[in-house]
Amino acid sequence: MKTSGDRSINILRILVAIAAAFYIIFLIFEGVPLINGAGFADSSVYLLFLLFAVGFYFLWKNELIAGIILVTWHLLQWVLVFWVWVDGGLTLVLGLPIGIMGIIVLIHGIRKGNT
């Protein structure tokens, strides 16, 4: 029998999958160079996506680790916006739902570990 905790983590997985799809669409339409002509600011976009992808992977393996990674992703996004990306304020708005979902997944992982 499925518990409400199982249903809620499945809903979070679906929401993070939708966020991942939008993240990929954002990377495609933003046109950030991958190799040729990519400086640190451009490379950090892909490094941040790689960290998100690792958190997305752990969402199915270990919710606690996934929550930590997604919250770290959001905090690193803030650091990059203030110190590297000059016009990156919109990314904070777009990344806020992922940060919130990371906190929820982290709380779910902590509760799951304590039961």
Sequence and secondary structure as in RCSB ss.txt:
>XXXX:A:sequence
MKTSGDRSINILRILVAIAAAFYIIFLIFEGVPLINGAGFADSSVYLLFLLFAVGFYFLWKNELIAGIILVTWHL
LQWVLVFWVWVDGGLTLVLGLPIGIMGIIVLIHGIRKGNT
>XXXX:A:secstr
   HHHHHHHHHHHHHHHHHHHHHHHHHHHT  SSTT  HHHHHHHHHHHHHHHHHHHHHH HHHHHHHHHHHHH
HHHHHHHHT TT HHHHHHHHHHHHHHHHHHHHHHHHHH 
